[in-house]
Amino acid sequence: MLSILYEKIKMQKKEELDKPAQAPVYWIEISDSVSRRCQFEHDGQLSVSLVDDSRPIAHRVVESFLNKFFPSGYPYSVNEGYLRYTQFRALQHLTSATLSVLSTQSLLFAAGLRPTPAQATVVSWVLKDGMQHVGKLICSNLGARMDSEPKRWRVLADVLYDLGTGLEVLSPLCPHLFLEMAGLGNFAKGMAVVAARATRLPIYSSFAKEGNLSDLFAKGEAISTLFNVVGIGAGIQLASTVCSTMQGKLIVGPLLSVIHVYSVVEEMRAAPVNTLNPQRTAMIVADFLKTGKVSSPADLRYRESLLFPGRLIEDAGNVKVGRAIHKVVKPSKLRELKQIFPEEKFILSHGNKWVDMVLMHNATGEDALRGWLVAAHAAEMEKSSHEPSTSVLEASYQKMNHEFGPFLSELQVKGWHTDRFHDGTGCRFAM
């Protein structure tokens, strides 16, 4: 019996050996002049290998650059405007690093030294301390304002940086004031560092189309690092040639500063920030009342004012947000105003030139939009009167309730974050 079983096993093994070996399953994928062999291994894993790449070398270099310095899936993984933002970000960092080398060389001249460009580059990493810490502490108290207007504060950060750098460049002209010039320069640059870092996240968030914020941040820092290195090299070259004299610095320094500020302004204009603040909310309401359509963050980005974000917009009811409630209404009138819209989280108080809207401490972006629409409709209904009557406010409130549902849905479809409202001051109230 055992011998028979042994013979059967022996015959089965022989049959298996005589069978031809199964070739692995594979296929060739061809896309954009690139051939890749895709194959399933014995363990089930998929392996991909390059077979042929007939693209020009320039195309391969571009693809390699995009893989290293742009988010995965670019351009479909980011919102509109990211390429323009990145281009000017690169130019901004290049000019900033170049200015840093020149300013450090000037500081050392003012201190009585005669540094080489290489020494200037090394010391530039040391002189950023000191008075910078004081500027950082002062600027850190303005975080709420930076949430409300990240673009404006990002531009202000680079203006402060150039101001500090300019003081350092000019320090050889008054060496007896070396400590004062260097201290003020580092103080301004310290404030600039905090403002630039604090506004970085909301700017990157505006481009994150697929929740890929970490990838965006990492690739953005890669771009910054690359062009900072290029800028340091350019600064060393300028410090050895054109800017080896004070006259050269006075010519090249302002030119670099102008390019630097222009670059950051174009950066910010390209960013489609999708959080609600007073300026963007007023623009959304004004466009909706005029055209019946909801503007997207990309639609508004080039219309935002970076210098005067608090300007009143007549088509949106001339609404002003963020004033303290004791400056807006008297205690005797507060209850009366609250009773007009008892279920709402806002109070509207009509003044001579504008309408004050004060939000409750737990109000969201939706509440701010509701109040803004009521004020805008009331202003439209009663342009001939200085103060809207209760009947006009009630009619405006009914009109707002009728259109708010579709309006809010369209806002969210366009990518606006309506769950919060950044007024920038934190002046709210509780009953």
C-alpha positions in Angstrom: 0.0 0.0 0.0 2.8 2.4 0.9 4.7 1.5 -2.3 1.6 2.3 -4.4 1.2 5.7 -2.6 4.9 6.5 -3.1 4.6 5.7 -6.9 1.6 8.1 -7.3 3.5 11.0 -5.5 6.5 10.3 -7.7 4.4 10.5 -10.9 2.7 13.7 -9.8 6.1 15.5 -9.2 7.3 14.3 -12.6 4.2 15.7 -14.3 4.8 19.1 -12.5 8.4 19.2 -13.7 7.4 18.3 -17.3 4.9 21.3 -17.4 6.2 24.4 -19.1 6.9 27.3 -16.6 4.2 29.9 -16.6 5.5 33.3 -17.8 4.9 36.2 -15.5 1.9 38.4 -16.4 3.1 41.7 -17.9 2.1 44.5 -20.3 3.6 47.6 -21.9 2.1 51.0 -21.3 2.9 53.8 -23.7 2.2 57.4 -22.8 3.7 60.6 -24.1 6.6 58.8 -25.9 7.4 56.8 -22.7 7.2 53.0 -22.6 6.9 51.3 -19.3 6.8 47.5 -18.6 4.3 46.6 -15.9 4.5 43.1 -14.4 2.9 41.2 -11.6 5.4 39.3 -9.5 4.9 35.9 -8.0 4.0 37.5 -4.7 1.3 39.6 -6.3 3.2 42.9 -6.2 3.2 45.2 -9.3 6.6 46.3 -10.6 7.0 49.1 -13.1 10.2 49.6 -15.1 11.2 52.1 -17.8 11.6 50.5 -21.3 12.0 53.4 -23.6 11.9 57.2 -23.2 12.0 59.0 -26.5 11.2 62.5 -25.1 13.7 65.3 -25.6 16.1 65.8 -22.7 14.5 69.2 -21.9 11.1 67.4 -21.2 12.7 64.9 -18.9 14.4 67.7 -16.9 11.2 69.6 -16.6 9.4 66.5 -15.4 12.1 65.8 -12.9 11.9 69.4 -11.6 8.1 69.3 -11.3 8.4 66.0 -9.3 10.9 67.6 -6.8 9.4 71.1 -6.4 5.7 70.8 -7.2 3.0 68.8 -5.4 2.1 65.3 -6.6 -0.6 65.4 -9.2 0.2 69.0 -10.3 -1.6 70.9 -11.8 -4.8 69.0 -10.9 -4.1 68.7 -7.2 -3.9 72.5 -6.6 -6.2 75.5 -7.0 -5.9 78.1 -9.8 -3.0 80.5 -9.5 -0.5 78.2 -7.9 2.1 78.5 -10.7 2.1 82.3 -10.7 2.3 82.3 -6.9 5.4 79.9 -7.1 7.1 82.0 -9.8 7.0 85.2 -7.8 7.8 83.3 -4.6 11.0 82.1 -6.2 11.9 85.6 -7.3 11.1 87.0 -3.9 13.4 84.6 -2.1 16.2 85.1 -4.6 16.2 88.9 -4.1 15.7 88.5 -0.4 18.8 86.3 0.0 20.9 88.6 -2.2 19.9 91.6 -0.1 20.8 89.7 3.1 24.4 89.2 2.0 24.8 92.8 1.0 23.4 94.1 4.3 25.6 91.8 6.3 28.7 93.0 4.4 27.6 96.6 5.2 27.2 95.9 8.9 30.7 94.5 9.1 32.1 97.6 7.3 30.2 99.8 9.8 31.7 97.8 12.7 35.2 98.6 11.4 35.9 95.3 9.7 36.7 94.6 6.1 35.0 91.4 5.4 35.3 89.2 2.3 32.0 88.1 0.7 32.5 84.6 2.2 32.7 86.1 5.7 29.5 88.1 5.0 27.7 85.0 4.1 28.7 83.2 7.3 28.0 86.0 9.6 24.5 86.6 8.1 23.3 83.6 10.0 24.5 85.1 13.3 23.3 88.7 13.1 19.7 87.6 12.8 19.4 87.2 16.6 19.4 89.9 19.3 16.8 92.6 18.6 14.9 90.2 16.3 13.5 88.5 19.4 11.9 91.8 20.6 10.3 92.3 17.2 9.0 88.7 17.2 7.3 89.2 20.7 5.6 92.4 19.6 4.3 91.0 16.3 3.1 87.8 17.9 0.2 89.7 19.5 -1.3 90.5 16.1 -2.2 86.9 15.2 -5.9 87.5 14.9 -5.4 90.4 12.4 -3.1 88.1 10.3 -5.9 85.5 10.2 -8.3 88.1 8.8 -5.9 89.7 6.2 -3.0 87.2 5.6 -2.2 88.8 2.2 -1.9 92.3 3.6 0.3 91.1 6.5 2.5 89.0 4.1 3.2 92.1 2.0 3.8 94.2 5.2 6.3 91.5 6.4 8.4 91.9 3.3 8.3 95.7 3.5 9.5 95.5 7.1 12.2 93.1 6.0 13.4 95.4 3.3 13.3 98.3 5.7 15.5 96.4 8.2 17.8 95.4 5.4 18.0 99.0 4.2 19.1 100.2 7.6 21.8 97.6 7.6 23.0 98.6 4.1 23.2 102.3 5.2 25.0 101.6 8.4 28.5 102.3 7.0 27.4 105.9 6.4 27.1 106.5 10.1 29.5 104.0 11.9 29.1 105.8 15.2 25.4 104.7 15.2 26.3 101.1 14.4 24.4 99.6 17.4 21.3 101.7 16.8 21.1 100.9 13.1 21.8 97.2 13.5 19.4 97.0 16.4 16.5 98.7 14.5 17.2 96.7 11.4 17.0 93.4 13.2 14.0 94.6 15.1 12.1 95.2 11.8 13.3 91.9 10.4 12.1 90.1 13.6 8.6 91.4 13.1 8.8 90.4 9.4 9.8 86.8 10.3 6.8 86.3 12.6 4.3 87.9 10.1 5.7 85.9 7.2 5.5 82.6 9.1 2.1 83.3 10.6 0.5 83.9 7.2 2.2 81.0 5.4 -0.4 78.4 6.4 -3.6 80.2 5.3 -1.9 81.0 2.0 -0.9 77.4 1.4 -4.4 76.2 2.5 -6.0 78.3 -0.2 -4.2 76.1 -2.8 -4.8 72.7 -1.2 -7.4 71.2 -3.5 -7.2 67.6 -2.4 -6.3 68.0 1.3 -2.6 67.9 0.2 -1.4 70.7 2.6 1.7 68.9 3.8 2.8 68.2 0.2 2.2 71.8 -0.8 4.1 73.0 2.3 7.1 70.7 1.6 7.4 71.6 -2.1 7.0 75.3 -1.3 9.9 75.1 1.2 11.9 73.3 -1.4 11.4 76.2 -3.9 12.3 78.7 -1.1 15.5 76.8 -0.2 16.6 76.4 -3.8 16.3 80.1 -4.6 17.7 81.2 -1.3 20.8 79.4 -2.2 20.8 80.9 -5.7 20.3 84.3 -4.1 23.2 83.9 -1.7 25.4 83.1 -4.6 24.2 86.1 -6.5 24.8 88.2 -3.4 28.4 87.0 -3.0 29.0 87.8 -6.7 27.6 91.3 -6.3 29.4 91.9 -3.1 32.7 91.1 -4.9 32.0 93.3 -7.9 29.3 95.9 -8.3 28.5 96.3 -4.6 32.0 96.3 -3.3 31.6 100.0 -2.8 28.9 102.0 -1.0 27.8 103.7 -4.2 27.1 100.3 -5.8 25.0 99.2 -2.8 22.9 102.4 -3.0 22.1 101.6 -6.6 21.6 97.8 -6.5 19.9 97.7 -3.0 16.8 99.8 -3.9 16.4 97.9 -7.2 16.5 94.5 -5.5 14.0 95.8 -2.8 11.5 97.0 -5.5 11.7 93.6 -7.2 11.3 91.9 -3.9 8.2 93.8 -2.8 6.7 93.5 -6.3 7.2 89.8 -6.3 5.4 89.3 -3.0 2.5 91.5 -4.1 2.0 89.4 -7.2 2.3 86.3 -5.0 -0.5 87.4 -2.8 -2.7 88.5 -5.7 -2.4 85.1 -7.2 -3.6 83.3 -4.0 -7.3 82.5 -3.9 -7.9 82.7 -0.1 -11.2 81.0 0.7 -11.9 82.1 4.3 -14.4 84.8 5.0 -13.3 88.2 6.3 -15.0 91.6 6.1 -13.6 92.6 2.7 -14.3 89.3 1.0 -17.7 89.0 2.5 -18.7 92.5 1.3 -17.5 91.7 -2.2 -19.4 88.4 -2.3 -22.6 90.1 -1.1 -22.2 93.0 -3.6 -21.6 90.7 -6.5 -24.6 88.5 -5.5 -27.0 91.5 -5.3 -25.8 92.9 -8.6 -25.6 89.8 -10.7 -27.4 87.1 -8.7 -24.3 84.9 -8.9 -21.8 83.9 -6.2 -18.1 84.7 -6.9 -15.4 82.1 -6.2 -12.2 82.8 -4.3 -10.4 82.8 -7.7 -12.8 85.5 -9.0 -12.1 87.9 -6.1 -8.3 87.4 -5.7 -7.3 90.2 -8.1 -10.0 92.6 -6.8 -8.9 92.5 -3.1 -7.2 95.6 -1.8 -4.0 94.7 0.0 -3.4 98.3 1.3 -7.0 99.3 2.3 -8.9 96.1 3.2 -11.3 97.9 5.5 -12.8 100.1 2.8 -16.6 100.4 2.7 -18.4 98.9 -0.3 -21.6 100.8 -1.0 -23.3 98.0 -3.0 -22.9 95.7 0.1 -24.6 98.2 2.4 -21.5 100.0 3.7 -21.1 97.5 6.6 -18.3 97.8 9.1 -17.5 94.9 11.4 -15.3 94.6 14.5 -16.0 97.7 16.5 -16.6 97.3 20.2 -20.3 97.2 21.1 -20.1 100.1 23.6 -18.9 102.3 20.8 -21.7 101.3 18.5 -24.9 101.4 20.7 -26.0 102.8 24.0 -27.0 100.2 26.6 -30.6 101.5 26.5 -30.9 100.7 22.8 -29.0 97.4 22.8 -32.1 95.3 23.9 -34.2 97.1 21.3 -31.8 96.2 18.5 -31.5 92.6 19.7 -35.3 92.2 19.7 -35.5 93.1 16.0 -33.8 89.7 15.1 -34.0 87.8 18.3 -32.8 84.4 16.9 -29.8 85.9 15.1 -26.2 86.2 16.3 -25.6 89.8 15.1 -26.7 93.3 15.8 -27.1 96.0 13.1 -26.7 99.6 14.1 -27.2 102.3 11.5 -24.8 105.3 11.7 -24.3 108.4 9.7 -21.8 106.9 7.2 -22.0 103.2 7.7 -23.8 100.3 9.3 -22.1 98.7 12.3 -22.5 95.0 12.6 -21.5 93.4 15.9 -21.3 89.6 16.1 -21.9 87.4 19.1 -19.0 85.4 20.5 -20.1 82.2 18.8 -21.1 83.6 15.4 -19.9 81.9 12.3 -19.4 83.0 8.7 -23.0 82.1 8.0 -24.2 84.5 10.7 -22.0 87.3 9.3 -23.4 86.6 5.8 -27.0 86.8 7.1 -26.4 90.1 8.8 -24.6 91.5 5.7 -27.4 90.6 3.4 -30.0 92.2 5.7 -28.0 95.4 5.8 -27.4 95.4 2.1 -31.1 94.9 1.3 -32.1 97.5 3.8 -29.7 100.1 2.3 -31.1 99.3 -1.2 -34.7 99.7 0.0 -34.3 102.9 1.9 -31.7 105.0 0.1 -33.7 108.2 0.6 -33.8 107.9 4.4 -30.9 108.4 6.9 -32.1 105.6 9.2 -34.0 102.5 8.1 -37.3 101.9 9.7 -38.3 98.7 11.5 -40.6 97.8 8.6 -37.7 98.0 6.1 -35.5 95.9 8.3 -38.3 93.3 8.6 -38.8 93.2 4.9 -35.0 92.9 4.4 -34.9 90.1 6.9 -37.6 88.2 5.1 -35.9 88.6 1.7 -32.6 87.4 3.2 -34.3 84.3 4.6 -35.9 83.5 1.3 -32.6 83.6 -0.7 -30.1 82.5 2.0 -30.4 78.7 1.5 -29.4 78.6 -2.2 -26.9 81.4 -1.6 -25.1 79.4 1.1 -25.1 76.2 -0.9 -23.6 78.0 -3.9 -20.9 79.5 -1.6 -19.9 76.1 -0.3 -19.8 74.7 -3.8 -17.5 77.5 -4.9 -15.1 76.5 -2.1 -15.8 79.1 0.5 -15.3 78.1 4.2 -18.5 79.4 5.9 -18.0 77.8 9.2 -15.9 80.7 10.6 -15.5 84.4 10.1 -12.2 86.3 10.7 -13.0 89.9 11.6 -9.5 90.5 12.8 -10.2 92.3 16.0 -12.0 89.8 18.2 -14.6 92.5 19.4 -17.7 90.4 19.9 -20.5 90.3 22.6 -22.5 87.9 24.7 -26.0 88.4 26.1 
